[in-house]
Amino acid sequence: MHNKYDNEKSLGAVAAHLVTTLYDRNRLVFHFKEAEEILINRSRADKALTQLTKNGIVTRLKPGLFQLVPFELGSEREYMGNQYTVARELALSGRKSHEDKYYISYGSAFDLHQMTTQPQLVVYISSTRMSRPHEILGTEFRFVLCKKQDIFGITKLWIDKNEKIWTSDLERTLLDGLKHPSYCGGFTEVAKAFSIKRQDIDTQKIINYATQLNVGAVYRRLGFLMELYNIGQAIHLQFLQTKLTDTYQLLDPDLHASGSYIAKWRLRLNVTPEELNQARVT
């Protein structure tokens, strides 16, 4: 089928070859080094990308990272495509070894697992390699440093008909939310996610993951929400209680220290069960 990429007279043979090769490789988001490799010349790649960007066939997302604009959109000069594909390429940019691992996390993983009730204005990427945040066409991409031993509970999800990305599985996503609720829209949003997915949670898996993370606040908040939403069995709650120390922590770490204390979970309830039940999704 004829489209704007086929016209070598308007694009030039070099630029047309670059675009065709990228499409053949299913590389809609690509790095400059890929263009250089395809065209076997840095200067030729730079000239072709300058031309393609000027013609609205390629969007420059950031230095060294580009997005092909689908032909059906015409000459769109600011087009990002799927934000999670862009996040993957940001995570892989400058990667020095296979030890530098990443996954889409927190509020972004909530979105991918369809358990958020708020629009996501930030894309979160957990990575063993710290990177500065990026803002691309109005979307913020924020990296959260993660220890190598904490890269677990990860799966690949389809984000469109052609692309998969690494993200946390359901149980790990929920635990990350308990660890840093502010990255997921707040503790009430995390509680809503538990209520939305309460029938789908693998109770033993989420407890195993909690043990692997071994974070006191996560044990407390997990036990509290499992009991509140009738997730799991008494033996699961009893096991979580064995992991508690005498220290009390806030149910919502981002709100002021207030509210009653609950000895069973060593928590101060600065959000009440009644408030959480009112917000729950049935």
FENHUDA-V987201 format. One record per backbone hydrogen bond with DSSP energy under -1.0 kcal/mol. NH is the residue of the N-H (numbers start at 1). CO is the residue of the C=O. E is the energy in kcal/mol with one decimal. If there is no record, write none. Layout:
# FENHUDA-V987201
nh:NH co:CO e:E
nh:NH co:CO e:E
This chain:
# FENHUDA-V987201
nh:6 co:3 e:-1.7
nh:8 co:6 e:-1.4
nh:11 co:7 e:-2.6
nh:12 co:8 e:-2.4
nh:16 co:12 e:-2.6
nh:17 co:13 e:-2.1
nh:18 co:14 e:-2.1
nh:19 co:15 e:-2.4
nh:20 co:16 e:-2.5
nh:21 co:17 e:-2.4
nh:22 co:18 e:-2.3
nh:23 co:19 e:-2.3
nh:24 co:20 e:-2.4
nh:25 co:21 e:-1.7
nh:26 co:23 e:-1.3
nh:27 co:22 e:-2.9
nh:30 co:66 e:-2.4
nh:32 co:64 e:-2.0
nh:34 co:31 e:-1.0
nh:35 co:31 e:-1.4
nh:36 co:32 e:-2.6
nh:37 co:33 e:-2.0
nh:38 co:34 e:-2.3
nh:39 co:35 e:-2.4
nh:45 co:41 e:-2.1
nh:46 co:42 e:-2.5
nh:47 co:43 e:-2.3
nh:48 co:44 e:-2.4
nh:49 co:45 e:-2.6
nh:50 co:46 e:-2.0
nh:51 co:47 e:-2.0
nh:52 co:48 e:-2.7
nh:53 co:49 e:-2.4
nh:54 co:50 e:-2.1
nh:55 co:51 e:-1.9
nh:56 co:53 e:-1.2
nh:57 co:52 e:-2.6
nh:58 co:52 e:-1.4
nh:59 co:67 e:-3.0
nh:61 co:65 e:-1.8
nh:62 co:65 e:-1.5
nh:65 co:62 e:-2.6
nh:66 co:30 e:-3.0
nh:67 co:59 e:-2.4
nh:68 co:28 e:-3.2
nh:69 co:57 e:-2.5
nh:73 co:70 e:-2.1
nh:74 co:71 e:-1.6
nh:76 co:74 e:-1.5
nh:86 co:82 e:-1.8
nh:87 co:83 e:-2.1
nh:88 co:84 e:-2.0
nh:89 co:85 e:-2.1
nh:90 co:86 e:-2.3
nh:91 co:87 e:-2.3
nh:92 co:88 e:-2.0
nh:93 co:89 e:-1.3
nh:95 co:92 e:-2.0
nh:100 co:97 e:-1.4
nh:101 co:99 e:-1.4
nh:103 co:126 e:-2.1
nh:104 co:166 e:-2.6
nh:105 co:124 e:-2.0
nh:107 co:183 e:-1.8
nh:108 co:105 e:-1.5
nh:110 co:106 e:-2.4
nh:111 co:107 e:-1.9
nh:112 co:108 e:-2.2
nh:113 co:109 e:-2.1
nh:114 co:111 e:-1.6
nh:115 co:110 e:-2.3
nh:123 co:140 e:-3.3
nh:125 co:142 e:-2.4
nh:126 co:103 e:-2.7
nh:127 co:144 e:-2.3
nh:128 co:101 e:-2.3
nh:134 co:141 e:-2.2
nh:136 co:139 e:-2.9
nh:139 co:136 e:-2.0
nh:140 co:121 e:-1.4
nh:141 co:134 e:-3.5
nh:142 co:123 e:-3.0
nh:144 co:125 e:-2.7
nh:146 co:127 e:-2.6
nh:150 co:147 e:-1.4
nh:151 co:148 e:-1.5
nh:152 co:150 e:-1.4
nh:155 co:167 e:-3.4
nh:157 co:165 e:-2.3
nh:159 co:163 e:-2.6
nh:160 co:163 e:-1.2
nh:165 co:157 e:-2.1
nh:167 co:155 e:-3.0
nh:168 co:104 e:-1.5
nh:169 co:153 e:-3.0
nh:173 co:169 e:-2.7
nh:174 co:170 e:-2.1
nh:175 co:171 e:-1.9
nh:176 co:172 e:-2.6
nh:177 co:173 e:-1.9
nh:178 co:174 e:-1.6
nh:179 co:175 e:-1.9
nh:180 co:176 e:-2.6
nh:183 co:180 e:-1.6
nh:184 co:181 e:-2.2
nh:186 co:181 e:-2.6
nh:190 co:186 e:-1.6
nh:191 co:187 e:-2.7
nh:192 co:188 e:-2.2
nh:193 co:189 e:-1.9
nh:194 co:190 e:-1.9
nh:195 co:191 e:-2.0
nh:196 co:192 e:-2.7
nh:197 co:193 e:-2.3
nh:200 co:197 e:-1.7
nh:201 co:197 e:-1.3
nh:203 co:201 e:-1.0
nh:206 co:202 e:-2.5
nh:207 co:203 e:-1.9
nh:208 co:204 e:-2.5
nh:209 co:205 e:-2.7
nh:210 co:206 e:-2.1
nh:211 co:207 e:-2.2
nh:212 co:208 e:-2.0
nh:213 co:209 e:-2.6
nh:214 co:210 e:-3.0
nh:219 co:215 e:-1.9
nh:220 co:216 e:-2.0
nh:221 co:217 e:-2.6
nh:222 co:218 e:-2.6
nh:223 co:219 e:-2.4
nh:224 co:220 e:-2.2
nh:225 co:221 e:-2.3
nh:226 co:222 e:-2.7
nh:227 co:223 e:-2.1
nh:228 co:224 e:-2.4
nh:229 co:225 e:-2.5
nh:231 co:226 e:-2.9
nh:237 co:233 e:-1.5
nh:238 co:234 e:-2.5
nh:239 co:235 e:-1.8
nh:240 co:236 e:-2.0
nh:241 co:237 e:-2.0
nh:242 co:238 e:-1.2
nh:243 co:240 e:-1.3
nh:244 co:241 e:-1.3
nh:249 co:266 e:-1.9
nh:251 co:268 e:-2.4
nh:255 co:252 e:-1.5
nh:262 co:267 e:-2.8
nh:267 co:262 e:-1.7
nh:268 co:249 e:-2.4
nh:269 co:260 e:-3.2
nh:270 co:268 e:-1.8
nh:276 co:272 e:-2.0
nh:277 co:273 e:-2.6
nh:278 co:274 e:-2.0
nh:279 co:275 e:-1.3
